[in-house]
Amino acid sequence: MMYMKTKTMAKHLGYSSDFLLNNRGIIFFEGEHYFPQGNRINWKITAMTDWIENRTISIQSLEILEMVS
């Protein structure tokens, strides 16, 4: 699997690093979109590309949507 650091992933997607970091646990989930390693976060390229292309929605997001509908 391929991963990017936060700053590189943000540039790749066209978002800010703060957007990625502030949306952990909301839009992006540990073990699916990102993997902490010490004080650094590795973002999974395939999961983030799928998110940006709207091809997938995380399991956690689906569960939240089911609870509110």
C-alpha positions as CSV (number, residue, x, y, z in Angstrom):
1,M,0.0,0.0,0.0
2,M,1.1,3.5,-0.7
3,Y,0.8,6.4,1.8
4,M,1.5,10.1,1.9
5,K,2.3,12.5,4.7
6,T,-0.4,15.1,5.6
7,K,1.1,18.0,3.7
8,T,1.7,15.9,0.6
9,M,-1.8,14.4,0.7
10,A,-3.4,17.9,1.1
11,K,-1.5,19.2,-1.9
12,H,-2.4,16.1,-3.9
13,L,-6.2,16.5,-3.1
14,G,-6.3,20.3,-3.3
15,Y,-7.2,20.7,0.3
16,S,-5.3,22.2,3.3
17,S,-3.5,20.2,5.8
18,D,-5.8,21.7,8.5
19,F,-8.8,20.4,6.6
20,L,-7.5,16.8,6.7
21,L,-6.4,17.0,10.3
22,N,-9.6,18.7,11.5
23,N,-11.8,16.1,9.9
24,R,-10.2,13.0,11.4
25,G,-13.0,11.1,13.0
26,I,-15.6,13.0,11.1
27,I,-15.0,12.4,7.4
28,F,-11.7,10.4,7.6
29,F,-11.2,7.5,9.9
30,E,-8.2,5.9,11.5
31,G,-7.5,2.5,10.0
32,E,-9.3,3.4,6.8
33,H,-8.1,6.7,5.6
34,Y,-5.1,7.4,7.8
35,F,-2.7,5.6,10.1
36,P,-0.9,7.4,12.9
37,Q,2.8,6.6,13.3
38,G,4.2,8.5,16.2
39,N,3.6,12.2,15.7
40,R,3.1,11.7,12.0
41,I,0.0,10.6,10.1
42,N,0.2,8.4,7.0
43,W,-2.7,8.9,4.6
44,K,-3.7,5.9,2.4
45,I,-3.6,7.1,-1.2
46,T,-6.3,4.7,-2.5
47,A,-8.8,5.5,0.2
48,M,-8.3,9.3,-0.1
49,T,-8.5,9.1,-3.9
50,D,-11.7,7.2,-3.7
51,W,-13.1,9.8,-1.3
52,I,-12.2,12.7,-3.5
53,E,-13.7,11.0,-6.5
54,N,-16.9,10.2,-4.5
55,R,-16.6,6.5,-5.4
56,T,-16.8,5.3,-1.8
57,I,-18.1,6.4,1.5
58,S,-16.6,5.1,4.7
59,I,-18.4,2.5,6.8
60,Q,-18.5,4.9,9.7
61,S,-20.1,7.6,7.6
62,L,-22.7,5.1,6.4
63,E,-23.5,4.2,10.0
64,I,-23.9,7.9,10.9
65,L,-26.2,8.5,8.0
66,E,-28.3,5.5,8.9
67,M,-28.7,6.8,12.5
68,V,-29.8,10.3,11.4
69,S,-32.2,9.2,8.7
